[in-house]
Amino acid sequence: MQQKPDTTKKPKKDKKKPKEKAGKVFWMDPRVFEEGKNLIEGCFLSNELVDAFPVHRVIFDHGNLKEIYVTHVHGQLKELWGGLSDPRIAPYFQSVGINLQEGQRAEVNLKALDWVEKVARCLKKGFALTIDYGYLAKELYASHRRDGTLLCYHQHRASENPYERLGEQDITSHVNFSSLIQKGEEVGLRFIGLVPQYQFLLALGLLQEMESLGREKSEMEALQLRLSLKHLIEPEMGMGEVFKVLIQHKGIPRPQLDGLRDLGSIPWSISPCPIPLPHGERGGEGDQEAQ
């Protein structure tokens, strides 16, 4: 017995592309991003993205820059030093005026430079806002960081050993903001400012928002809110200082952004005194050194 074909009319699928549906979040085909086929007017926002890119590890040994490889010996992972695997590694340090000390280790994030180039290719007009932990090159590669900044995280615990718990821990390294700024200028992303996260959030009115939200909550809820927000902006013990906000733009003449304001120019409706700020910190214009 043969089944008759179902002739019932089915509702037509919405053929409208996701990007055409106003207000909807959608995934972009990676190839579109890679090839710059779809130009965007808006903002590329990333939070702790760049630190997760794979890096090259190097060491300055007997006057020569060598790359650190990994080999397998008698059932154990061992480090092996050799020649540089990518011709861009040595110029990476030269371009930002860095000379490593004898025995000093460091990381080179070439994938971050590739990413900046892709963002510039896709961005027709707008901003690239990069939030991550790191420093300008002079601080990142300072002599007191002889072992580099590579860190591993497993169940919220930090480790400096990437050869244990394989596949079960996150591996990160601090971001070299100087290289992002420099590469951006080369590919048409103009530098606006680089500020600590606490300064960016305070300039956007985080304290005022915290005060407003606190009025609507119980005393205990308000306390929990203050503590969580304090962790975001406290320079010494929280995330406020080591996390930076880098803003670059394309196609916008002389943009003025509230998040880069000098904190001294903000009329505080409440006192920011409960949250200590580093002495002498100023707005984004004062942090435009890119070395």
C-alpha positions as CSV (number, residue, x, y, z in Angstrom):
1,M,0.0,0.0,0.0
2,Q,1.5,3.3,-1.1
3,Q,1.2,6.5,0.8
4,K,-0.1,9.5,-1.0
5,P,2.1,12.5,-1.0
6,D,1.2,15.1,1.6
7,T,-0.4,18.0,-0.4
8,T,-1.2,20.0,2.7
9,K,0.2,23.5,2.3
10,K,2.9,24.3,4.8
11,P,3.6,27.8,6.0
12,K,6.3,29.5,4.1
13,K,9.5,30.0,6.0
14,D,10.7,33.5,6.7
15,K,13.4,33.9,4.1
16,K,14.5,37.2,5.6
17,K,18.1,37.2,6.6
18,P,18.7,37.4,10.3
19,K,20.6,40.7,9.9
20,E,17.5,42.2,8.4
21,K,15.4,41.6,11.5
22,A,15.7,44.7,13.5
23,G,16.7,44.3,17.1
24,K,17.6,40.6,16.8
25,V,20.9,39.1,17.7
26,F,22.4,36.8,15.0
27,W,25.5,34.8,14.2
28,M,27.6,35.9,11.3
29,D,29.2,33.4,9.1
30,P,33.0,33.4,10.0
31,R,33.9,33.5,6.3
32,V,32.0,36.8,5.9
33,F,34.0,38.3,8.8
34,E,37.3,36.8,7.4
35,E,36.8,38.2,4.0
36,G,35.2,41.5,4.9
37,K,32.2,40.9,2.6
38,N,29.7,42.5,4.9
39,L,30.6,46.0,6.0
40,I,29.2,47.1,9.3
41,E,28.3,50.4,10.8
42,G,28.3,50.1,14.5
43,C,30.6,48.8,17.2
44,F,32.8,45.7,17.6
45,L,32.7,44.9,21.3
46,S,34.9,42.3,22.8
47,N,35.3,41.3,26.5
48,E,38.2,39.0,27.4
49,L,38.6,37.8,23.8
50,V,42.1,38.8,22.9
51,D,43.7,37.2,26.0
52,A,42.3,33.9,24.9
53,F,44.0,33.8,21.5
54,P,46.9,31.3,21.1
55,V,50.3,32.9,21.5
56,H,54.0,32.2,20.6
57,R,56.2,31.8,23.7
58,V,59.8,33.1,23.4
59,I,62.9,33.4,25.5
60,F,65.9,35.6,25.1
61,D,68.8,33.2,25.4
62,H,72.5,34.2,25.0
63,G,71.7,37.2,22.9
64,N,69.2,35.4,20.7
65,L,65.5,35.3,20.6
66,K,64.3,31.7,20.6
67,E,60.9,30.2,20.5
68,I,59.7,27.7,23.1
69,Y,58.3,24.5,21.7
70,V,56.9,21.4,23.4
71,T,58.1,17.9,22.8
72,H,57.3,14.5,24.2
73,V,60.0,12.6,26.1
74,H,59.5,9.3,28.0
75,G,55.8,10.0,28.5
76,Q,56.3,13.6,29.7
77,L,56.0,17.0,28.0
78,K,59.2,18.9,27.8
79,E,60.2,22.3,26.5
80,L,62.5,22.7,23.6
81,W,64.0,26.0,22.4
82,G,64.5,26.6,18.7
83,G,64.3,29.0,15.9
84,L,61.4,31.4,15.4
85,S,58.4,29.8,13.6
86,D,57.1,33.0,12.2
87,P,59.1,35.9,10.6
88,R,56.8,38.4,12.3
89,I,58.0,37.5,15.9
90,A,61.2,39.4,16.0
91,P,59.8,42.6,14.4
92,Y,56.9,42.4,16.9
93,F,59.2,43.5,19.7
94,Q,61.2,45.9,17.6
95,S,58.1,47.8,16.5
96,V,57.2,48.7,20.1
97,G,60.8,49.4,21.2
98,I,61.2,46.4,23.4
99,N,64.5,44.6,24.2
100,L,64.1,41.6,26.4
101,Q,66.6,40.8,29.1
102,E,68.8,37.7,29.1
103,G,66.7,34.8,30.3
104,Q,63.4,36.7,30.0
105,R,60.4,34.9,28.6
106,A,57.5,36.6,26.9
107,E,54.4,36.0,24.8
108,V,53.7,37.2,21.2
109,N,50.1,37.4,20.2
110,L,50.1,37.5,16.4
111,K,46.5,36.3,16.2
112,A,45.5,39.5,17.9
113,L,47.0,41.5,15.1
114,D,45.2,39.4,12.5
115,W,42.0,40.0,14.4
116,V,42.5,43.8,14.4
117,E,43.0,43.7,10.6
118,K,39.8,41.7,10.1
119,V,37.8,44.1,12.3
120,A,39.1,47.1,10.3
121,R,38.2,45.3,7.1
122,C,34.6,44.7,8.2
123,L,34.0,48.1,9.9
124,K,32.8,50.7,7.5
125,K,32.0,53.3,10.2
126,G,32.0,53.0,14.0
127,F,34.0,51.8,16.9
128,A,36.1,48.9,18.1
129,L,35.8,48.6,21.9
130,T,38.2,46.1,23.4
131,I,38.0,45.2,27.1
132,D,40.7,42.9,28.5
133,Y,43.5,42.7,31.0
134,G,46.9,43.8,29.9
135,Y,49.3,46.7,29.6
136,L,51.2,48.9,27.2
137,A,54.3,47.2,25.9
138,K,56.8,48.9,28.2
139,E,54.9,47.7,31.3
140,L,54.0,44.3,29.9
141,Y,57.5,43.4,29.0
142,A,59.2,45.0,31.9
143,S,62.2,43.2,33.3
144,H,60.4,42.2,36.5
145,R,58.1,40.0,34.4
146,R,60.9,37.6,33.6
147,D,58.6,34.6,33.2
148,G,56.0,36.3,31.0
149,T,52.3,36.5,31.8
150,L,51.0,33.0,30.7
151,L,48.4,31.8,33.2
152,C,46.1,28.8,33.4
153,Y,42.8,28.6,35.2
154,H,41.1,25.5,36.4
155,Q,37.9,25.8,38.6
156,H,38.8,29.4,39.3
157,R,42.3,28.5,40.5
158,A,45.4,30.0,38.8
159,S,48.4,28.0,37.7
160,E,51.6,28.8,35.7
161,N,51.9,25.2,34.4
162,P,50.3,24.7,31.0
163,Y,51.5,21.1,30.9
164,E,49.1,19.7,33.5
165,R,45.4,19.0,33.3
166,L,45.6,19.1,29.5
167,G,42.3,20.1,27.9
168,E,40.8,20.9,31.3
169,Q,42.1,24.4,32.0
170,D,41.9,27.7,30.3
171,I,45.2,29.3,29.1
172,T,45.5,33.0,28.8
173,S,48.2,35.7,28.5
174,H,48.0,39.5,29.1
175,V,47.2,41.7,26.2
176,N,49.8,44.0,24.6
177,F,47.7,47.1,24.0
178,S,50.6,48.8,22.2
179,S,50.5,46.3,19.4
180,L,46.7,46.6,19.0
181,I,46.9,50.4,18.8
182,Q,49.8,50.3,16.4
183,K,48.2,47.7,14.1
184,G,44.9,49.6,14.2
185,E,46.6,52.7,13.0
186,E,48.2,50.7,10.1
187,V,44.8,49.4,8.9
188,G,42.6,52.4,9.5
189,L,41.4,52.0,13.1
190,R,42.2,55.4,14.7
191,F,43.1,55.4,18.4
192,I,40.9,57.4,20.7
193,G,41.9,56.3,24.2
194,L,43.1,53.6,26.6
195,V,41.9,53.8,30.2
196,P,41.6,51.5,33.2
197,Q,38.2,49.8,33.5
198,Y,37.4,51.6,36.8
199,Q,37.9,55.0,35.1
200,F,35.7,54.0,32.1
201,L,32.9,52.8,34.3
202,L,33.0,55.8,36.7
203,A,33.0,58.2,33.8
204,L,29.9,56.5,32.5
205,G,28.1,57.1,35.8
206,L,28.4,53.7,37.5
207,L,28.4,55.3,41.0
208,Q,25.2,57.2,40.2
209,E,23.6,54.1,38.8
210,M,24.6,52.1,41.8
211,E,23.0,54.7,44.1
212,S,19.8,54.7,42.1
213,L,19.5,50.9,42.1
214,G,20.3,50.8,45.8
215,R,17.2,52.8,46.7
216,E,15.0,50.1,45.2
217,K,16.6,47.2,47.1
218,S,16.7,45.9,50.6
219,E,19.7,46.8,52.8
220,M,21.3,43.4,52.2
221,E,20.7,43.4,48.5
222,A,22.1,46.9,48.2
223,L,25.2,45.8,50.1
224,Q,25.7,42.8,47.8
225,L,25.3,45.1,44.7
226,R,27.9,47.5,46.1
227,L,30.4,44.7,46.7
228,S,29.9,43.2,43.2
229,L,30.3,46.6,41.5
230,K,33.3,47.4,43.8
231,H,35.1,44.4,42.4
232,L,34.7,45.8,38.9
233,I,36.2,49.2,39.7
234,E,38.5,48.8,42.7
235,P,42.1,49.4,41.5
236,E,44.0,47.6,44.1
237,M,42.2,44.3,44.8
238,G,39.6,44.1,42.1
239,M,39.5,44.2,38.3
240,G,39.5,48.0,37.9
241,E,43.2,48.6,37.2
242,V,44.5,45.5,35.4
243,F,41.5,45.5,33.1
244,K,41.7,48.1,30.4
245,V,39.3,49.6,27.8
246,L,40.7,50.3,24.4
247,I,38.6,52.4,22.0
248,Q,39.4,52.8,18.3
249,H,37.3,54.3,15.6
250,K,36.8,54.5,11.8
251,G,35.0,57.0,9.7
252,I,34.0,59.3,12.6
253,P,35.8,62.7,12.8
254,R,37.0,63.6,16.3
255,P,34.6,61.6,18.5
256,Q,34.1,62.7,22.1
257,L,33.2,59.8,24.4
258,D,31.9,60.1,28.0
259,G,33.8,57.0,29.0
260,L,37.1,58.7,28.4
261,R,36.3,61.8,30.4
262,D,38.8,63.1,33.0
263,L,37.3,62.0,36.3
264,G,38.1,65.4,37.8
265,S,35.7,67.0,35.3
266,I,32.7,64.9,36.4
267,P,30.2,66.7,38.8
268,W,29.7,63.9,41.4
269,S,26.2,63.8,42.9
270,I,27.6,61.3,45.4
271,S,31.1,61.1,46.9
272,P,33.3,58.5,45.2
273,C,35.6,58.4,48.3
274,P,34.6,54.8,49.4
275,I,36.4,53.5,46.3
276,P,40.1,54.4,46.3
277,L,41.4,55.8,43.0
278,P,45.2,55.8,42.1
279,H,46.8,59.1,42.7
280,G,47.2,61.2,39.5
281,E,45.0,59.1,37.2
282,R,43.5,61.2,34.5
283,G,41.2,60.7,31.5
284,G,41.7,58.9,28.2
285,E,43.6,61.6,26.5
286,G,46.4,61.2,29.1
287,D,46.9,57.6,28.2
288,Q,47.6,57.9,24.5
289,E,51.2,56.6,24.6
290,A,51.3,53.6,22.5
291,Q,54.6,52.0,23.4
